[in-house]
Amino acid sequence: MPQMRLQISGLILLLLPLNLFPQADSTSSGSSDRHALYTGVGYGNNMVYLGSTISGNQPYAYGSLSYVLGGKLMLTGSSFYLPALEPSAPAFNSISVSFNHEFTKWLDISAGAYRYIVKPTLTDTLFNNFNYADMTLGIDWKILYTQVSYGGFLMKDSPTYLQVNNSRYFETPSFFRGKANISFYPYVNILFGGLVSEEIIEGTETITTTRTVITPISSSGTGSPAGTGQGAGSGQGSGGSTGGSSTTTTTETTTTTVPVTNTVYSEKFGMIELEVGLPVALNLGSMSFEADISYLLPAYSDVYYPGPRGFVLSFSAFFKIF
């Protein structure tokens, strides 16, 4: 029975939420002309990205600091804590730089590069340091907002990933004297990547064994007197002979049938995971508090490296410092 597994080389990537900053602030007049500094904290029951868990199915917490230049260029530093593995210090850190540009109201692009640095004592448990980069095309269909992202790890024979995310943004009318609203951001994300197909073929094999056997053969004999005579003199003669030795060679052939199992591997680019999520955020001007619940459904099966399945819950808070 063929089995599919994710080709990921033991490396996983976590990206900060796409709706990182308060929606109300990001659309304010002249925001693209100002510098801005944001900070954020968050907690979740499992850190999942690119079809795998980066926290080993353990809860996590993180803190981040982001500087935005002109509404287009963003520099971010983050620290991630895994209390079950390292309660007193960050398990790993990340730095990233990203750029986004809006061509029209319905078309935008973005690109980013990311560096993840894990604590040396946790490399065997989590992953090694790695770099990742991606590019994203965004299209606003009014009914839906579609993002198509293509990225890969910056290494030799790098696995690559394609994500197609469809979402819709809603918000309630303002309250608290026009200073607050609640937003909803339901989405469906489909992840594609390199999959290795493993097929086990059972059969039989005939083994022929040839053996050469050398057998010695020996022979022996005796003689009688050659003759007797009588006359003026007398005499007696005797004669005899000894035996000789030789060998024979025999070839023996044995045929045996034994069961065999062969494993055949093949690689293809296919669907890895389907994710359906519903982030809900309370926006208070320069602050945003968000809860996100999503359900993961892997599209491949592997007994030894199963993909995450089920509900993932996270909570985040973001603050604009200036």
C-alpha positions as CSV (number, residue, x, y, z in Angstrom):
1,M,0.0,0.0,0.0
2,P,1.6,3.3,-1.1
3,Q,2.2,5.9,1.7
4,M,2.7,9.6,1.2
5,R,5.0,11.7,3.5
6,L,6.1,15.3,3.5
7,Q,9.6,16.0,2.2
8,I,10.8,18.6,4.7
9,S,14.3,17.6,5.7
10,G,13.5,18.0,9.4
11,L,13.0,21.7,9.1
12,I,9.8,23.7,9.8
13,L,8.9,27.4,9.4
14,L,6.6,29.6,11.6
15,L,5.4,32.9,10.2
16,L,3.7,35.6,12.3
17,P,0.0,36.0,11.5
18,L,-0.7,37.9,8.3
19,N,-3.1,40.2,10.1
20,L,-0.4,41.1,12.6
21,F,-1.3,44.7,13.1
22,P,-4.7,46.3,14.1
23,Q,-6.9,46.7,11.0
24,A,-8.2,50.0,12.1
25,D,-4.7,51.5,12.2
26,S,-3.4,50.0,9.0
27,T,-6.1,51.8,7.0
28,S,-5.7,55.2,8.7
29,S,-5.0,58.2,6.6
30,G,-1.3,58.8,5.9
31,S,-0.1,55.7,7.7
32,S,2.1,54.8,4.8
33,D,4.1,58.0,5.4
34,R,5.0,57.3,9.0
35,H,7.4,55.1,10.8
36,A,5.8,52.7,13.3
37,L,6.9,50.3,16.0
38,Y,4.8,47.4,17.1
39,T,5.1,44.8,19.8
40,G,3.2,41.6,20.2
41,V,2.8,38.6,22.5
42,G,1.0,35.3,22.0
43,Y,0.2,31.8,23.2
44,G,-1.0,28.7,21.5
45,N,-1.6,25.0,22.1
46,N,0.5,23.8,19.2
47,M,2.9,25.6,16.8
48,V,2.1,24.3,13.3
49,Y,3.3,25.4,9.9
50,L,4.1,23.8,6.5
51,G,2.3,20.6,7.4
52,S,4.4,19.9,10.5
53,T,4.6,20.8,14.2
54,I,7.5,23.0,15.2
55,S,6.8,22.6,18.9
56,G,6.5,18.8,19.0
57,N,2.8,19.1,19.7
58,Q,3.6,21.2,22.8
59,P,2.2,24.6,23.9
60,Y,4.2,27.7,23.0
61,A,4.5,31.4,23.8
62,Y,6.2,34.2,21.9
63,G,7.1,37.8,21.9
64,S,7.9,40.0,18.9
65,L,9.0,43.5,18.0
66,S,8.4,45.0,14.5
67,Y,9.5,48.2,12.9
68,V,7.6,49.4,9.8
69,L,9.1,51.9,7.4
70,G,6.7,53.8,5.2
71,G,4.0,51.1,5.5
72,K,6.1,48.9,3.1
73,L,9.3,47.6,4.7
74,M,9.0,45.7,8.0
75,L,11.8,44.4,10.2
76,T,10.8,41.9,12.9
77,G,12.5,40.1,15.7
78,S,10.8,37.3,17.7
79,S,11.5,34.9,20.6
80,F,9.6,31.7,21.0
81,Y,9.2,29.8,24.3
82,L,8.4,26.1,24.7
83,P,7.7,25.7,28.5
84,A,7.7,21.9,28.2
85,L,11.3,21.9,26.8
86,E,13.0,25.1,28.0
87,P,10.9,27.0,30.6
88,S,13.6,29.6,31.5
89,A,14.8,30.8,28.1
90,P,13.7,31.1,24.4
91,A,13.8,27.8,22.6
92,F,14.6,29.7,19.4
93,N,14.6,33.2,17.9
94,S,13.9,34.6,14.5
95,I,14.6,37.7,12.5
96,S,12.9,38.7,9.3
97,V,12.6,41.4,6.7
98,S,9.6,41.8,4.4
99,F,8.4,44.2,1.7
100,N,4.9,44.8,0.4
101,H,3.6,47.0,-2.4
102,E,0.1,47.7,-3.5
103,F,-0.3,48.3,-7.2
104,T,-4.0,48.9,-7.2
105,K,-6.9,48.4,-4.8
106,W,-7.2,44.8,-6.0
107,L,-3.6,43.8,-6.6
108,D,-0.6,43.7,-4.3
109,I,2.7,41.8,-3.9
110,S,5.0,41.0,-1.0
111,A,8.3,39.2,-0.4
112,G,10.1,38.2,2.7
113,A,13.3,36.5,4.1
114,Y,13.5,34.8,7.4
115,R,16.3,33.5,9.7
116,Y,15.6,31.0,12.5
117,I,18.1,30.3,15.2
118,V,17.5,27.5,17.7
119,K,19.1,27.0,21.0
120,P,22.2,24.6,20.5
121,T,21.0,22.2,23.2
122,L,17.6,21.8,21.4
123,T,18.8,21.2,17.8
124,D,18.4,17.4,18.1
125,T,14.9,17.9,19.6
126,L,13.6,20.7,17.3
127,F,15.6,21.6,14.2
128,N,18.9,23.2,13.0
129,N,19.3,26.9,12.1
130,F,17.8,27.7,8.7
131,N,16.8,30.4,6.3
132,Y,13.6,30.7,4.4
133,A,12.2,33.1,1.7
134,D,8.9,33.6,-0.1
135,M,7.0,35.7,-2.5
136,T,3.2,36.4,-2.4
137,L,0.7,37.7,-4.9
138,G,-2.6,39.1,-3.5
139,I,-5.8,39.6,-5.5
140,D,-8.9,41.2,-4.0
141,W,-12.0,39.8,-5.7
142,K,-14.3,41.9,-3.4
143,I,-16.0,38.8,-2.4
144,L,-12.8,37.0,-1.5
145,Y,-9.2,38.0,-1.0
146,T,-6.7,35.4,-2.5
147,Q,-3.1,35.1,-1.7
148,V,-0.8,32.8,-3.6
149,S,2.6,32.3,-1.9
150,Y,5.6,30.4,-3.2
151,G,8.6,29.9,-0.9
152,G,11.5,27.5,0.0
153,F,14.3,26.9,2.3
154,L,17.6,28.5,1.3
155,M,19.8,25.4,1.0
156,K,21.0,22.8,-1.5
157,D,18.2,20.7,-3.0
158,S,15.7,23.0,-1.1
159,P,12.1,21.8,-0.7
160,T,9.6,24.4,-1.9
161,Y,6.0,25.1,-0.9
162,L,3.0,26.7,-2.5
163,Q,0.1,28.1,-0.5
164,V,-3.3,29.3,-1.8
165,N,-5.2,31.2,0.9
166,N,-8.7,32.5,0.4
167,S,-10.2,34.8,3.1
168,R,-12.9,37.4,3.7
169,Y,-12.6,40.3,6.2
170,F,-15.6,41.5,8.2
171,E,-15.9,44.0,10.9
172,T,-18.7,45.3,13.1
173,P,-19.8,48.9,13.4
174,S,-17.6,50.9,15.7
175,F,-18.5,51.2,19.4
176,F,-16.9,52.7,22.5
177,R,-17.4,56.1,21.0
178,G,-16.0,55.0,17.7
179,K,-12.7,53.7,19.1
180,A,-13.3,50.0,18.8
181,N,-14.7,47.3,16.6
182,I,-14.6,43.5,16.3
183,S,-13.3,41.9,13.1
184,F,-13.6,38.4,11.6
185,Y,-11.1,37.0,9.2
186,P,-12.3,33.5,8.1
187,Y,-9.9,31.7,5.7
188,V,-9.3,28.4,3.9
189,N,-5.6,27.7,3.3
190,I,-4.4,24.9,0.9
191,L,-0.7,23.9,1.2
192,F,1.2,22.1,-1.6
193,G,4.8,20.8,-1.4
194,G,7.2,17.9,-2.2
195,L,5.8,14.5,-1.3
196,V,7.7,11.2,-1.3
197,S,5.7,8.2,-2.3
198,E,6.8,4.9,-0.7
199,E,5.5,1.7,-2.2
200,I,6.4,-1.7,-0.8
201,I,6.4,-4.6,-3.3
202,E,6.4,-8.2,-2.1
203,G,7.5,-11.1,-4.3
204,T,9.8,-14.1,-4.5
205,E,13.4,-14.6,-5.7
206,T,15.0,-17.8,-7.0
207,I,18.5,-18.4,-5.6
208,T,20.7,-21.0,-7.4
209,T,23.8,-22.3,-5.6
210,T,26.5,-24.4,-7.4
211,R,29.0,-26.5,-5.5
212,T,31.9,-28.5,-6.9
213,V,32.8,-31.7,-5.1
214,I,36.2,-33.5,-5.8
215,T,36.3,-37.2,-4.8
216,P,39.6,-39.2,-4.7
217,I,39.7,-42.7,-6.2
218,S,42.5,-45.2,-5.2
219,S,43.5,-48.8,-6.7
220,S,46.0,-51.5,-5.6
221,G,47.3,-55.0,-7.1
222,T,49.8,-57.9,-6.5
223,G,51.9,-60.2,-9.0
224,S,52.8,-63.9,-9.1
225,P,56.2,-65.4,-9.9
226,A,57.3,-64.9,-13.4
227,G,58.3,-68.5,-13.8
228,T,60.5,-71.4,-12.6
229,G,63.2,-73.4,-14.4
230,Q,65.3,-76.5,-13.9
231,G,68.6,-77.4,-15.5
232,A,72.2,-77.1,-15.0
233,G,71.5,-74.5,-12.5
234,S,68.5,-73.6,-10.6
235,G,66.9,-70.2,-10.3
236,Q,63.7,-68.6,-9.2
237,G,62.3,-65.3,-10.1
238,S,59.5,-63.2,-8.8
239,G,57.8,-60.0,-9.9
240,G,55.1,-57.7,-8.6
241,S,53.2,-54.5,-9.2
242,T,51.7,-51.6,-6.9
243,G,48.4,-49.8,-7.2
244,G,47.7,-46.1,-8.4
245,S,45.3,-43.2,-7.4
246,S,43.0,-40.6,-9.3
247,T,40.0,-38.1,-8.6
248,T,36.6,-37.4,-9.9
249,T,34.9,-34.0,-10.0
250,T,31.1,-33.6,-9.4
251,T,29.0,-30.4,-9.7
252,E,26.0,-30.1,-7.4
253,T,23.3,-27.4,-8.2
254,T,20.7,-26.4,-5.6
255,T,17.7,-24.1,-6.4
256,T,15.8,-22.3,-3.5
257,T,12.9,-19.8,-3.7
258,V,12.8,-17.2,-1.0
259,P,10.3,-14.3,-0.2
260,V,11.7,-10.7,-0.8
261,T,10.4,-7.2,-0.2
262,N,11.4,-4.2,-2.3
263,T,10.8,-0.5,-1.4
264,V,10.3,1.9,-4.3
265,Y,10.4,5.7,-3.8
266,S,9.0,8.4,-6.1
267,E,8.7,12.1,-5.6
268,K,5.9,14.5,-6.7
269,F,4.6,17.9,-5.9
270,G,1.1,17.6,-4.4
271,M,-1.3,18.7,-1.7
272,I,0.0,18.5,1.8
273,E,-2.7,20.1,4.0
274,L,-6.0,21.8,4.2
275,E,-6.6,24.4,7.0
276,V,-9.8,26.2,7.8
277,G,-9.6,29.0,10.4
278,L,-11.5,31.8,12.0
279,P,-9.5,34.6,13.7
280,V,-11.6,37.0,15.7
281,A,-10.0,40.3,16.9
282,L,-11.0,43.1,19.2
283,N,-9.5,46.3,17.7
284,L,-9.0,49.3,20.0
285,G,-7.1,51.9,17.9
286,S,-3.5,51.1,18.5
287,M,-4.2,47.8,20.2
288,S,-5.6,44.5,19.0
289,F,-6.5,41.3,20.8
290,E,-7.0,38.2,18.7
291,A,-8.2,34.6,19.2
292,D,-7.7,32.2,16.3
293,I,-9.2,28.7,16.0
294,S,-8.4,26.5,13.1
295,Y,-8.8,22.9,12.0
296,L,-6.0,21.0,10.2
297,L,-6.6,18.1,7.8
298,P,-3.5,16.5,6.3
299,A,-3.7,15.3,2.7
300,Y,-1.0,12.6,3.1
301,S,-0.5,9.6,5.3
302,D,2.6,8.3,6.9
303,V,2.8,5.9,9.9
304,Y,6.2,7.2,11.1
305,Y,5.7,11.0,10.4
306,P,2.0,11.7,10.6
307,G,0.9,15.2,9.7
308,P,-0.8,17.3,12.5
309,R,-4.6,16.9,12.6
310,G,-7.3,18.5,14.6
311,F,-8.0,21.9,16.2
312,V,-5.3,24.5,16.9
313,L,-6.0,27.4,19.1
314,S,-3.9,30.6,19.7
315,F,-4.3,34.0,21.4
316,S,-2.4,37.1,20.5
317,A,-2.1,40.8,21.5
318,F,-0.5,43.5,19.5
319,F,0.3,47.1,20.5
320,K,1.5,50.1,18.5
321,I,4.2,51.9,20.5
322,F,4.5,54.9,18.1
